[in-house]
Each structure stands twice: as structure tokens, then as C-alpha cells.
Amino acid sequence: MSDALAHVKDLGEYVAASPSSFHAARTAADRLQAAGFIELHEDANWPETAGKYVVVRDGAFIAWIIPEGAAAGTGFNIFGTHTDSPTFKLKPSPTTGKFGWLQAGVEVYGGPLLNSWLDRELQLAGRLVTLDGAEHLVATGPLLRFPQLAIHLDRAVNEGLKLDKQQHMNPVWGLGDPSAADLLGQLAARAGVDREEIGGYDVVAADTQPAQVFGANAEFFASGRLDNLSSVHAGLCALESAAESKSGGSIAVLAAFDHEEVGSGSRSGAAGPFLEDVLARIGAGMGAGTADSQRALAASFCISADAGHAVHPNYAERHDPANRPVLGGGPLLKINANQRYTTDAPGAAYWAALCREAEVPYQEFVSNNSIPCGSTIGPLTATRLGIRTIDVGIPLLSMHSAREMSGVSDPFQLSRAAAAFFTR
């Protein structure tokens, strides 16, 4: 239990340092560099030797370890995740307001539980891009709030809260005349850049409440953005561990994509070419031809790690009656007949063997037939590259809430399984 508690403490610190996908990628790259990884840039030549490397593309990053003895045709063990979470993204002309209130114009990003964002102290975080093309990360600390309407003004609110995304989800951030205020100026000041030099921005809202362990026996963990920074962090810790012990076998790869919550269709999303580009460059550095590259992909395996659902005690009818994962029962093996998850029989057997090797318990998840499940980067990766892929992840309650809940032990168990995967 002490190892699991240490893991979630580190996870909470990673989440706090990662209020946006850009922060998540930068924080991970900096941490890997501290562990001896070399950061590469896509517009430069890459080394052709064994070693530990990381590359960042916007809000995504890919890191890998090429062991001694790797050659053209060596397979890749890929742990795939995503860095983004449901939130609200700052619109153009973001300074709004009325009746003496300063408000922010925001657009819904992904599928957040809207009510969970009410009455929380939020920050704005992301990147500002100046006219010279330089990117500047910014995080404001507590700045905004979606204030809920008092029950005295809506006596039927407990019979059913209805929130209009345009009318009701406009956070307040100050008092005054909107025509004399400038929200972008606030961001520029915090980033240390000239307001007039800002040419573009990708900025989102994030909860500022710190992560917390709780429960009768300290068995629960609450935090924002567990979907899916819990998986990114598990893979990050596993790769750090593998960097100390890996001496042969496959090429270990941690691929953390952006934009999964909105379909992955971007240059840094799993539907884009990022992973394929990196794998091709790794192969080219080892002199791989077309046949070698095909052999490498055929020898590869991908674990798509994304959070899943634990059975909810108050809504048990929403879950499959025979498969009801619990918090603290180990990571999930996610299965779907319609290929929303990619797990098949050979992949399930691989996962079972891997968890036995790592001494990690796991649970199976399948959806209630009446409630279709979401999807992950797994089907996209399998389709783009033809690599055998399975879907896994820790079980959560309150998924897509501003503050999600997991078991304390599950993130640690997922990281242990990932570490065993990387050292194969």
C-alpha cells in the first residue's frame, strides 16, 4: 500500500503540473530528460544509435528506448495514452460580461459533466503563440468560476438541473466594464509576453483543487483529469523504470496523443501521423527497408491505456450484470464486440500473461448492451498501423467530471503492468 500511496502522490503532482495537454507533454518531456532521455526535434536529424529519446508535438509526446542489439525488424512495445481531458476552451474575443460582471467566452471541449464544473475555482492554462512563432505556456492559478443559481431562484432545481452550454456556461473572472477589460492581457501578463504580440492561443479551463486520498482506509483517490493523465503518468513511471533496467528485447515506446476527447483528428492526435512518423524514423535510423519495417510492425504490440468505468453502487442497472469492476480490483481489460475497443482473444491472452508476470490483478469490462461505450486511441492505432492492440485502463467513478475518483492501488498496478511490458 505504501508504494501505491507514493504513486498517487506523484500522480497528483503530475496532474497539478499539467492543467492543459501542452503542460502535460512539456512536464513529461522535462521529467524524462532528467532521467537521461534526449529531447529530439522533428526538424532536425536524429541519432542512429541505441539510446533514450523523447519528442514533443504540440500537446502530445512520444518517448522511446532503443536497447543495445536492436536492429531493423525489431518490434515495438507501445503504451498509448492521451493527454487531453474534457473541459472548456477559450473562444476568440474571450472578454465578455454584463451587469458589472467580467466573464469569459468559452467553448465546450469534449463531453464534460457540466454540473460538476459549477462552483469550483478554475484556472486558465495552455499556450500563447506570439507573432514570431514562439510558444509560451501559461497557467493563471484560480481565476474563474461558474456560479450556480441559488435554490431560492429555482425551487425545482433538485428535480432536474438543465444547463444550456451557451447561456449558462459563461464563467465569471472579475468585476467591471467588459469594454475596459482584457482577459488576454491577463494571460499575457502571467506569461511575461507583450499582449500586442499574441497571434494565437489554445487555452482551456482546469480545476485547481489539489488531488486527495480519502476513504475509511485511505483506499480512494480524487483528482481532476484522471481521464487520462492516470494512464500517461503510469506509462511515464514505467518508462523511467525501464530506462534503468532494459537491456534487450523490443523497442519500448510511450505515445501520449492529444485530442482524443474530440475524436483524435489532428496532427497530434492518434488519427494523425505522429506515431507512424516516429516509428518510421526510428526504423530508418537502423537501416530498415520496407520489408524490415513491415516485419517490425508485425512483431509489435500496442496497449491502449484509457480510463474505464467501475460499477456505480447507486446505478448498478447501467452496468453489465455479469461484469462489474470495482475500485481497487486492478486495471481493466476493456472488451467490445463492435471494436470500440480493440481487445481480441490473442490480445487478452497476452494481457493475462503480462499481468501474471507483473503480479498484477486485473478485471474485465464490457458495456451494458443498452448503453453503447465510447472509444479510445486503440482502434485508430490498430487501423493505421496494423499492430495488435488491446484496450486497458484504471476503473473510475465520475468519469468526465471536473473531479474524478479512482482506487489508490489501481494506478500503481497499471504502471507495474506497463513496466513489465516495456522490459519485454
C-alpha positions as a Markdown table, in Angstrom:
| # | Residue | x | y | z |
|---|---|---|---|---|
| 1 | Met | 0.0 | 0.0 | 0.0 |
| 2 | Ser | 2.9 | 2.4 | 0.7 |
| 3 | Asp | 4.1 | 2.0 | -2.9 |
| 4 | Ala | 0.6 | 2.7 | -4.2 |
| 5 | Leu | 0.2 | 5.8 | -2.0 |
| 6 | Ala | 3.6 | 7.1 | -3.2 |
| 7 | His | 2.5 | 6.5 | -6.8 |
| 8 | Val | -0.8 | 8.5 | -6.4 |
| 9 | Lys | 1.1 | 11.3 | -4.6 |
| 10 | Asp | 3.3 | 11.6 | -7.6 |
| 11 | Leu | 0.3 | 11.3 | -9.9 |
| 12 | Gly | -1.4 | 14.2 | -8.1 |
| 13 | Glu | 1.7 | 16.3 | -8.5 |
| 14 | Tyr | 1.8 | 15.4 | -12.2 |
| 15 | Val | -1.8 | 16.4 | -12.7 |
| 16 | Ala | -1.3 | 19.7 | -10.8 |
| 17 | Ala | 1.6 | 20.5 | -13.2 |
| 18 | Ser | -0.5 | 19.5 | -16.2 |
| 19 | Pro | -3.6 | 21.8 | -16.4 |
| 20 | Ser | -3.5 | 21.5 | -20.2 |
| 21 | Ser | -2.3 | 19.0 | -22.7 |
| 22 | Phe | 0.6 | 21.3 | -23.6 |
| 23 | His | 1.7 | 21.3 | -19.9 |
| 24 | Ala | 1.2 | 17.5 | -19.7 |
| 25 | Ala | 3.6 | 16.9 | -22.7 |
| 26 | Arg | 6.1 | 19.5 | -21.6 |
| 27 | Thr | 6.2 | 18.2 | -18.0 |
| 28 | Ala | 6.6 | 14.7 | -19.1 |
| 29 | Ala | 9.5 | 15.6 | -21.5 |
| 30 | Asp | 11.3 | 17.6 | -18.8 |
| 31 | Arg | 10.9 | 14.7 | -16.4 |
| 32 | Leu | 12.3 | 12.2 | -18.9 |
| 33 | Gln | 15.2 | 14.5 | -19.7 |
| 34 | Ala | 16.0 | 14.5 | -16.0 |
| 35 | Ala | 16.0 | 10.7 | -16.3 |
| 36 | Gly | 18.6 | 10.7 | -19.1 |
| 37 | Phe | 16.4 | 10.9 | -22.2 |
| 38 | Ile | 17.5 | 13.2 | -25.0 |
| 39 | Glu | 14.8 | 15.5 | -26.4 |
| 40 | Leu | 14.8 | 15.5 | -30.2 |
| 41 | His | 13.1 | 17.9 | -32.6 |
| 42 | Glu | 11.3 | 16.8 | -35.7 |
| 43 | Asp | 13.0 | 19.3 | -38.0 |
| 44 | Ala | 16.5 | 18.0 | -37.0 |
| 45 | Asn | 18.5 | 14.9 | -37.8 |
| 46 | Trp | 18.0 | 12.1 | -35.3 |
| 47 | Pro | 20.7 | 9.8 | -33.8 |
| 48 | Glu | 21.1 | 6.4 | -35.3 |
| 49 | Thr | 22.3 | 4.8 | -32.1 |
| 50 | Ala | 20.7 | 2.9 | -29.2 |
| 51 | Gly | 19.5 | 5.3 | -26.5 |
| 52 | Lys | 16.6 | 7.0 | -24.8 |
| 53 | Tyr | 14.7 | 9.8 | -26.6 |
| 54 | Val | 11.6 | 12.0 | -26.4 |
| 55 | Val | 9.9 | 14.2 | -29.0 |
| 56 | Val | 7.1 | 16.7 | -28.4 |
| 57 | Arg | 4.5 | 17.7 | -31.0 |
| 58 | Asp | 2.1 | 20.4 | -29.7 |
| 59 | Gly | 0.2 | 18.8 | -26.8 |
| 60 | Ala | 1.5 | 15.2 | -27.5 |
| 61 | Phe | 4.7 | 13.5 | -26.9 |
| 62 | Ile | 6.4 | 10.2 | -27.8 |
| 63 | Ala | 9.3 | 8.7 | -25.9 |
| 64 | Trp | 11.2 | 5.5 | -26.6 |
| 65 | Ile | 14.1 | 3.3 | -25.5 |
| 66 | Ile | 16.2 | 1.6 | -28.2 |
| 67 | Pro | 18.1 | -1.2 | -26.4 |
| 68 | Glu | 21.6 | -2.4 | -27.4 |
| 69 | Gly | 21.2 | -5.1 | -30.1 |
| 70 | Ala | 18.1 | -3.6 | -31.6 |
| 71 | Ala | 18.1 | -3.8 | -35.4 |
| 72 | Ala | 16.0 | -3.3 | -38.5 |
| 73 | Gly | 12.9 | -5.5 | -37.9 |
| 74 | Thr | 13.0 | -5.2 | -34.1 |
| 75 | Gly | 9.4 | -4.8 | -32.8 |
| 76 | Phe | 7.9 | -2.0 | -30.8 |
| 77 | Asn | 6.1 | -2.4 | -27.5 |
| 78 | Ile | 3.9 | 0.7 | -27.5 |
| 79 | Phe | 1.9 | 2.0 | -24.5 |
| 80 | Gly | -0.6 | 4.5 | -26.0 |
| 81 | Thr | -2.5 | 7.2 | -24.0 |
| 82 | His | -3.8 | 10.7 | -24.4 |
| 83 | Thr | -3.0 | 14.0 | -22.7 |
| 84 | Asp | -6.3 | 15.9 | -23.0 |
| 85 | Ser | -9.4 | 15.9 | -20.8 |
| 86 | Pro | -13.0 | 17.3 | -21.2 |
| 87 | Thr | -13.0 | 21.0 | -20.4 |
| 88 | Phe | -13.9 | 24.4 | -21.8 |
| 89 | Lys | -11.7 | 26.2 | -24.4 |
| 90 | Leu | -11.3 | 29.9 | -24.6 |
| 91 | Lys | -13.1 | 31.4 | -27.7 |
| 92 | Pro | -11.9 | 34.3 | -29.9 |
| 93 | Ser | -12.8 | 37.7 | -28.4 |
| 94 | Pro | -12.9 | 36.0 | -25.0 |
| 95 | Thr | -13.6 | 39.0 | -22.8 |
| 96 | Thr | -17.4 | 39.2 | -22.3 |
| 97 | Gly | -19.8 | 40.2 | -19.4 |
| 98 | Lys | -22.8 | 42.2 | -18.3 |
| 99 | Phe | -24.3 | 43.8 | -15.3 |
| 100 | Gly | -20.9 | 44.7 | -13.9 |
| 101 | Trp | -19.5 | 41.2 | -14.2 |
| 102 | Leu | -16.5 | 40.2 | -16.3 |
| 103 | Gln | -17.0 | 36.9 | -18.0 |
| 104 | Ala | -15.1 | 34.6 | -20.3 |
| 105 | Gly | -16.3 | 33.3 | -23.7 |
| 106 | Val | -15.6 | 29.5 | -23.7 |
| 107 | Glu | -16.5 | 26.6 | -26.0 |
| 108 | Val | -17.2 | 23.1 | -24.6 |
| 109 | Tyr | -14.4 | 20.8 | -25.4 |
| 110 | Gly | -15.3 | 17.1 | -25.4 |
| 111 | Gly | -18.0 | 15.8 | -23.2 |
| 112 | Pro | -17.7 | 17.2 | -19.7 |
| 113 | Leu | -20.3 | 16.6 | -16.9 |
| 114 | Leu | -21.4 | 20.3 | -17.0 |
| 115 | Asn | -22.8 | 20.4 | -13.4 |
| 116 | Ser | -19.5 | 19.1 | -12.0 |
| 117 | Trp | -17.8 | 22.3 | -13.1 |
| 118 | Leu | -20.2 | 24.6 | -11.1 |
| 119 | Asp | -18.9 | 26.4 | -8.0 |
| 120 | Arg | -15.2 | 25.5 | -8.5 |
| 121 | Glu | -12.2 | 27.8 | -8.6 |
| 122 | Leu | -10.8 | 27.3 | -12.1 |
| 123 | Gln | -7.7 | 28.4 | -13.9 |
| 124 | Leu | -6.9 | 29.1 | -17.5 |
| 125 | Ala | -4.0 | 27.2 | -18.9 |
| 126 | Gly | -2.5 | 26.4 | -22.3 |
| 127 | Arg | -0.2 | 28.1 | -24.8 |
| 128 | Leu | 0.1 | 31.6 | -26.2 |
| 129 | Val | 1.8 | 31.9 | -29.6 |
| 130 | Thr | 3.4 | 35.2 | -30.4 |
| 131 | Leu | 3.9 | 36.7 | -33.8 |
| 132 | Asp | 7.4 | 35.4 | -34.1 |
| 133 | Gly | 6.0 | 31.9 | -33.8 |
| 134 | Ala | 7.3 | 31.3 | -30.2 |
| 135 | Glu | 5.1 | 29.3 | -27.9 |
| 136 | His | 4.7 | 30.3 | -24.3 |
| 137 | Leu | 3.0 | 28.1 | -21.7 |
| 138 | Val | 0.7 | 29.9 | -19.3 |
| 139 | Ala | -1.3 | 28.8 | -16.2 |
| 140 | Thr | -3.2 | 31.5 | -14.2 |
| 141 | Gly | -4.0 | 29.8 | -10.9 |
| 142 | Pro | -7.5 | 30.4 | -9.5 |
| 143 | Leu | -9.2 | 32.9 | -11.8 |
| 144 | Leu | -12.7 | 31.8 | -12.9 |
| 145 | Arg | -15.9 | 30.2 | -11.6 |
| 146 | Phe | -19.2 | 29.0 | -13.0 |
| 147 | Pro | -21.5 | 30.2 | -10.2 |
| 148 | Gln | -24.6 | 28.2 | -9.7 |
| 149 | Leu | -28.1 | 29.8 | -9.4 |
| 150 | Ala | -29.3 | 29.8 | -5.8 |
| 151 | Ile | -32.1 | 27.4 | -4.9 |
| 152 | His | -34.3 | 30.3 | -3.9 |
| 153 | Leu | -34.4 | 31.4 | -7.5 |
| 154 | Asp | -35.1 | 27.9 | -8.9 |
| 155 | Arg | -37.1 | 25.9 | -6.4 |
| 156 | Ala | -37.3 | 22.9 | -8.8 |
| 157 | Val | -33.6 | 22.6 | -9.3 |
| 158 | Asn | -33.3 | 19.4 | -7.4 |
| 159 | Glu | -35.9 | 17.8 | -9.6 |
| 160 | Gly | -33.6 | 18.2 | -12.6 |
| 161 | Leu | -30.8 | 20.6 | -13.4 |
| 162 | Lys | -30.7 | 21.7 | -17.0 |
| 163 | Leu | -27.7 | 23.7 | -18.2 |
| 164 | Asp | -27.6 | 25.3 | -21.6 |
| 165 | Lys | -24.0 | 25.2 | -22.9 |
| 166 | Gln | -24.2 | 28.7 | -24.4 |
| 167 | Gln | -26.4 | 30.6 | -21.9 |
| 168 | His | -25.3 | 29.1 | -18.6 |
| 169 | Met | -21.6 | 28.1 | -19.1 |
| 170 | Asn | -20.0 | 31.5 | -19.0 |
| 171 | Pro | -17.6 | 31.8 | -16.1 |
| 172 | Val | -17.0 | 35.0 | -14.2 |
| 173 | Trp | -13.5 | 36.2 | -13.6 |
| 174 | Gly | -13.9 | 39.8 | -12.3 |
| 175 | Leu | -15.9 | 42.9 | -11.8 |
| 176 | Gly | -16.0 | 45.9 | -14.1 |
| 177 | Asp | -16.8 | 47.1 | -17.6 |
| 178 | Pro | -16.1 | 44.4 | -20.2 |
| 179 | Ser | -15.2 | 47.1 | -22.8 |
| 180 | Ala | -12.4 | 48.3 | -20.5 |
| 181 | Ala | -11.1 | 44.8 | -19.6 |
| 182 | Asp | -8.9 | 42.3 | -21.4 |
| 183 | Leu | -8.7 | 38.7 | -20.5 |
| 184 | Leu | -5.9 | 38.0 | -23.0 |
| 185 | Gly | -4.0 | 40.8 | -21.3 |
| 186 | Gln | -4.3 | 38.9 | -18.0 |
| 187 | Leu | -2.8 | 35.8 | -19.7 |
| 188 | Ala | -0.1 | 37.8 | -21.4 |
| 189 | Ala | 1.0 | 39.3 | -18.1 |
| 190 | Arg | 1.2 | 35.9 | -16.4 |
| 191 | Ala | 3.2 | 34.5 | -19.3 |
| 192 | Gly | 5.5 | 37.5 | -19.4 |
| 193 | Val | 4.8 | 38.4 | -23.1 |
| 194 | Asp | 3.6 | 41.6 | -24.8 |
| 195 | Arg | -0.2 | 41.5 | -25.2 |
| 196 | Glu | 0.1 | 43.0 | -28.7 |
| 197 | Glu | 2.4 | 40.2 | -29.8 |
| 198 | Ile | -0.1 | 37.4 | -29.2 |
| 199 | Gly | -1.1 | 36.0 | -32.5 |
| 200 | Gly | -3.0 | 32.9 | -31.4 |
| 201 | Tyr | -3.8 | 30.8 | -28.3 |
| 202 | Asp | -5.0 | 27.4 | -27.2 |
| 203 | Val | -6.2 | 27.9 | -23.7 |
| 204 | Val | -8.5 | 25.7 | -21.6 |
| 205 | Ala | -10.1 | 25.7 | -18.1 |
| 206 | Ala | -8.8 | 23.4 | -15.4 |
| 207 | Asp | -9.9 | 22.8 | -11.8 |
| 208 | Thr | -7.4 | 24.0 | -9.2 |
| 209 | Gln | -8.3 | 21.8 | -6.3 |
| 210 | Pro | -5.4 | 19.5 | -5.3 |
| 211 | Ala | -5.7 | 15.7 | -5.5 |
| 212 | Gln | -6.7 | 13.9 | -2.4 |
| 213 | Val | -6.5 | 10.4 | -0.9 |
| 214 | Phe | -9.6 | 9.6 | 1.2 |
| 215 | Gly | -11.8 | 6.8 | 2.5 |
| 216 | Ala | -12.1 | 4.6 | 5.6 |
| 217 | Asn | -8.7 | 3.0 | 4.9 |
| 218 | Ala | -7.3 | 5.6 | 2.5 |
| 219 | Glu | -8.4 | 3.5 | -0.4 |
| 220 | Phe | -9.8 | 6.2 | -2.7 |
| 221 | Phe | -8.1 | 8.9 | -4.8 |
| 222 | Ala | -9.8 | 12.0 | -6.2 |
| 223 | Ser | -8.4 | 14.4 | -8.8 |
| 224 | Gly | -9.1 | 16.3 | -11.9 |
| 225 | Arg | -8.1 | 14.8 | -15.3 |
| 226 | Leu | -7.6 | 11.2 | -14.2 |
| 227 | Asp | -9.1 | 10.5 | -17.6 |
| 228 | Asn | -6.5 | 10.2 | -18.9 |
| 229 | Leu | -3.5 | 11.6 | -17.1 |
| 230 | Ser | -3.6 | 8.5 | -14.9 |
| 231 | Ser | -2.6 | 6.5 | -17.9 |
| 232 | Val | 0.0 | 9.0 | -19.1 |
| 233 | His | 1.6 | 9.0 | -15.6 |
| 234 | Ala | 1.5 | 5.2 | -15.4 |
| 235 | Gly | 3.4 | 4.9 | -18.7 |
| 236 | Leu | 5.8 | 7.7 | -17.7 |
| 237 | Cys | 6.7 | 6.0 | -14.4 |
| 238 | Ala | 7.0 | 2.6 | -16.3 |
| 239 | Leu | 9.3 | 4.1 | -18.9 |
| 240 | Glu | 11.5 | 5.7 | -16.2 |
| 241 | Ser | 11.8 | 2.3 | -14.6 |
| 242 | Ala | 12.6 | 0.6 | -17.9 |
| 243 | Ala | 15.3 | 3.1 | -18.6 |
| 244 | Glu | 17.2 | 1.8 | -15.6 |
| 245 | Ser | 16.9 | -1.9 | -16.4 |
| 246 | Lys | 16.1 | -2.5 | -20.1 |
| 247 | Ser | 19.0 | -4.3 | -21.9 |
| 248 | Gly | 17.4 | -6.0 | -24.9 |
| 249 | Gly | 14.1 | -7.1 | -26.5 |
| 250 | Ser | 11.6 | -4.8 | -28.1 |
| 251 | Ile | 11.9 | -1.0 | -28.5 |
| 252 | Ala | 9.8 | 0.5 | -25.7 |
| 253 | Val | 7.6 | 3.3 | -26.8 |
| 254 | Leu | 5.3 | 5.6 | -24.7 |
| 255 | Ala | 2.9 | 7.5 | -27.1 |
| 256 | Ala | 0.7 | 10.2 | -25.5 |
| 257 | Phe | -1.6 | 11.8 | -28.0 |
| 258 | Asp | -3.8 | 14.9 | -27.8 |
| 259 | His | -7.4 | 15.5 | -28.9 |
| 260 | Glu | -8.7 | 12.0 | -28.0 |
| 261 | Glu | -11.7 | 13.6 | -26.3 |
| 262 | Val | -12.8 | 15.2 | -29.6 |
| 263 | Gly | -12.1 | 12.4 | -32.0 |
| 264 | Ser | -8.3 | 12.4 | -32.4 |
| 265 | Gly | -8.4 | 14.0 | -35.8 |
| 266 | Ser | -5.3 | 16.3 | -35.6 |
| 267 | Arg | -1.6 | 16.4 | -36.3 |
| 268 | Ser | -1.0 | 15.4 | -32.7 |
| 269 | Gly | -4.0 | 13.1 | -32.3 |
| 270 | Ala | -4.0 | 9.3 | -32.7 |
| 271 | Ala | -5.7 | 9.6 | -36.1 |
| 272 | Gly | -2.8 | 11.7 | -37.4 |
| 273 | Pro | 0.6 | 10.6 | -38.5 |
| 274 | Phe | 2.7 | 11.3 | -35.3 |
| 275 | Leu | 3.3 | 7.7 | -34.2 |
| 276 | Glu | 3.8 | 6.4 | -37.7 |
| 277 | Asp | 6.3 | 9.2 | -38.4 |
| 278 | Val | 8.3 | 8.4 | -35.3 |
| 279 | Leu | 8.4 | 4.7 | -35.8 |
| 280 | Ala | 9.5 | 5.2 | -39.4 |
| 281 | Arg | 12.3 | 7.5 | -38.4 |
| 282 | Ile | 13.4 | 5.0 | -35.7 |
| 283 | Gly | 13.4 | 2.2 | -38.3 |
| 284 | Ala | 15.3 | 4.4 | -40.9 |
| 285 | Gly | 18.0 | 5.1 | -38.3 |
| 286 | Met | 18.6 | 1.4 | -38.1 |
| 287 | Gly | 18.7 | 1.0 | -41.8 |
| 288 | Ala | 15.2 | -0.6 | -42.2 |
| 289 | Gly | 13.8 | -1.1 | -45.6 |
| 290 | Thr | 10.2 | -1.6 | -46.5 |
| 291 | Ala | 10.2 | -5.3 | -45.6 |
| 292 | Asp | 12.1 | -4.6 | -42.4 |
| 293 | Ser | 9.5 | -2.1 | -41.4 |
| 294 | Gln | 6.7 | -4.5 | -42.1 |
| 295 | Arg | 8.4 | -7.2 | -40.0 |
| 296 | Ala | 8.9 | -4.7 | -37.2 |
| 297 | Leu | 5.2 | -3.8 | -37.1 |
| 298 | Ala | 4.2 | -7.5 | -37.3 |
| 299 | Ala | 6.3 | -8.1 | -34.3 |
| 300 | Ser | 4.9 | -5.1 | -32.4 |
| 301 | Phe | 2.2 | -4.8 | -29.7 |
| 302 | Cys | 0.2 | -1.8 | -28.5 |
| 303 | Ile | -1.5 | -1.4 | -25.2 |
| 304 | Ser | -4.1 | 1.4 | -25.5 |
| 305 | Ala | -4.5 | 2.7 | -21.9 |
| 306 | Asp | -7.5 | 4.9 | -21.1 |
| 307 | Ala | -9.7 | 5.1 | -18.1 |
| 308 | Gly | -12.9 | 2.9 | -17.8 |
| 309 | His | -15.9 | 2.6 | -15.6 |
| 310 | Ala | -16.2 | 1.0 | -12.2 |
| 311 | Val | -19.7 | -0.3 | -11.2 |
| 312 | His | -21.6 | 2.6 | -9.5 |
| 313 | Pro | -23.4 | 1.4 | -6.4 |
| 314 | Asn | -26.4 | 3.8 | -7.0 |
| 315 | Tyr | -26.8 | 3.0 | -10.7 |
| 316 | Ala | -25.9 | -0.7 | -11.0 |
| 317 | Glu | -28.6 | -1.2 | -13.7 |
| 318 | Arg | -26.4 | 0.9 | -16.0 |
| 319 | His | -23.7 | -1.8 | -16.0 |
| 320 | Asp | -23.4 | -5.3 | -17.4 |
| 321 | Pro | -24.9 | -7.7 | -14.9 |
| 322 | Ala | -22.1 | -10.2 | -15.0 |
| 323 | Asn | -19.0 | -7.9 | -15.4 |
| 324 | Arg | -18.9 | -5.2 | -12.6 |
| 325 | Pro | -15.4 | -3.9 | -12.0 |
| 326 | Val | -14.7 | -2.3 | -8.6 |
| 327 | Leu | -12.2 | 0.3 | -7.4 |
| 328 | Gly | -9.1 | -1.4 | -6.1 |
| 329 | Gly | -9.6 | -4.5 | -8.1 |
| 330 | Gly | -6.8 | -3.8 | -10.6 |
| 331 | Pro | -6.8 | -2.3 | -14.1 |
| 332 | Leu | -9.4 | -3.1 | -16.6 |
| 333 | Leu | -9.2 | -5.2 | -19.8 |
| 334 | Lys | -11.8 | -3.4 | -22.0 |
| 335 | Ile | -13.8 | -5.5 | -24.5 |
| 336 | Asn | -16.3 | -4.6 | -27.1 |
| 337 | Ala | -17.8 | -6.7 | -29.8 |
| 338 | Asn | -18.2 | -3.7 | -32.2 |
| 339 | Gln | -14.5 | -2.8 | -32.0 |
| 340 | Arg | -15.0 | 0.4 | -30.0 |
| 341 | Tyr | -12.2 | -1.3 | -28.0 |
| 342 | Thr | -9.6 | -3.4 | -29.9 |
| 343 | Thr | -9.1 | -6.3 | -27.5 |
| 344 | Asp | -9.3 | -9.8 | -29.1 |
| 345 | Ala | -8.5 | -13.3 | -27.9 |
| 346 | Pro | -4.8 | -13.2 | -28.6 |
| 347 | Gly | -4.5 | -9.8 | -27.0 |
| 348 | Ala | -6.5 | -10.9 | -24.0 |
| 349 | Ala | -4.1 | -13.9 | -23.5 |
| 350 | Tyr | -1.1 | -11.5 | -23.9 |
| 351 | Trp | -2.5 | -9.2 | -21.2 |
| 352 | Ala | -3.3 | -12.1 | -18.8 |
| 353 | Ala | 0.3 | -13.4 | -19.2 |
| 354 | Leu | 1.7 | -10.0 | -18.7 |
| 355 | Cys | -0.3 | -9.3 | -15.5 |
| 356 | Arg | 0.7 | -12.7 | -14.2 |
| 357 | Glu | 4.3 | -11.9 | -14.8 |
| 358 | Ala | 3.9 | -8.5 | -13.1 |
| 359 | Glu | 1.8 | -10.0 | -10.3 |
| 360 | Val | -1.0 | -7.5 | -11.1 |
| 361 | Pro | -4.7 | -8.4 | -10.7 |
| 362 | Tyr | -7.0 | -7.2 | -13.5 |
| 363 | Gln | -10.7 | -7.0 | -14.2 |
| 364 | Glu | -12.7 | -7.4 | -17.4 |
| 365 | Phe | -15.0 | -4.6 | -18.6 |
| 366 | Val | -17.8 | -4.8 | -21.1 |
| 367 | Ser | -20.7 | -2.4 | -21.5 |
| 368 | Asn | -24.4 | -2.9 | -20.9 |
| 369 | Asn | -25.9 | -3.7 | -24.3 |
| 370 | Ser | -28.4 | -0.9 | -23.9 |
| 371 | Ile | -25.7 | 1.7 | -23.3 |
| 372 | Pro | -23.0 | 2.0 | -26.0 |
| 373 | Cys | -19.5 | 2.6 | -24.8 |
| 374 | Gly | -17.1 | 5.3 | -26.0 |
| 375 | Ser | -13.9 | 4.6 | -27.9 |
| 376 | Thr | -10.2 | 5.1 | -27.5 |
| 377 | Ile | -7.0 | 5.5 | -29.5 |
| 378 | Gly | -6.8 | 1.7 | -29.7 |
| 379 | Pro | -8.9 | 1.2 | -32.9 |
| 380 | Leu | -7.2 | 4.2 | -34.6 |
| 381 | Thr | -3.7 | 2.8 | -33.8 |
| 382 | Ala | -4.7 | -0.7 | -35.0 |
| 383 | Thr | -6.2 | 0.6 | -38.1 |
| 384 | Arg | -3.4 | 3.0 | -39.1 |
| 385 | Leu | -0.5 | 0.6 | -38.4 |
| 386 | Gly | -2.0 | -2.9 | -38.3 |
| 387 | Ile | -0.4 | -3.6 | -34.9 |
| 388 | Arg | -2.1 | -6.0 | -32.5 |
| 389 | Thr | -3.7 | -3.7 | -29.9 |
| 390 | Ile | -5.7 | -4.2 | -26.7 |
| 391 | Asp | -7.6 | -1.6 | -24.5 |
| 392 | Val | -7.0 | -1.3 | -20.8 |
| 393 | Gly | -7.2 | 1.4 | -18.1 |
| 394 | Ile | -8.0 | 2.0 | -14.5 |
| 395 | Pro | -11.6 | 2.0 | -13.3 |
| 396 | Leu | -13.2 | 5.3 | -12.3 |
| 397 | Leu | -16.3 | 6.8 | -10.9 |
| 398 | Ser | -17.4 | 10.2 | -12.0 |
| 399 | Met | -15.7 | 9.9 | -15.4 |
| 400 | His | -15.7 | 13.3 | -17.3 |
| 401 | Ser | -16.4 | 15.1 | -14.1 |
| 402 | Ala | -14.2 | 18.1 | -13.2 |
| 403 | Arg | -13.1 | 15.8 | -10.3 |
| 404 | Glu | -12.9 | 12.0 | -10.9 |
| 405 | Met | -12.4 | 9.2 | -8.4 |
| 406 | Ser | -10.3 | 6.0 | -8.6 |
| 407 | Gly | -8.9 | 3.5 | -6.2 |
| 408 | Val | -5.5 | 4.2 | -4.7 |
| 409 | Ser | -4.0 | 0.9 | -5.8 |
| 410 | Asp | -5.2 | 0.8 | -9.4 |
| 411 | Pro | -2.9 | 3.5 | -11.0 |
| 412 | Phe | 0.1 | 1.8 | -9.4 |
| 413 | Gln | -0.9 | -1.6 | -10.7 |
| 414 | Leu | -1.4 | -0.2 | -14.2 |
| 415 | Ser | 2.1 | 1.2 | -14.0 |
| 416 | Arg | 3.6 | -2.1 | -12.9 |
| 417 | Ala | 2.0 | -3.9 | -15.8 |
| 418 | Ala | 3.3 | -1.2 | -18.2 |
| 419 | Ala | 6.8 | -1.6 | -16.7 |
| 420 | Ala | 6.7 | -5.4 | -17.4 |
| 421 | Phe | 5.5 | -4.6 | -20.9 |
| 422 | Phe | 8.4 | -2.2 | -21.6 |
| 423 | Thr | 11.1 | -4.6 | -20.4 |
| 424 | Arg | 9.9 | -7.5 | -22.6 |
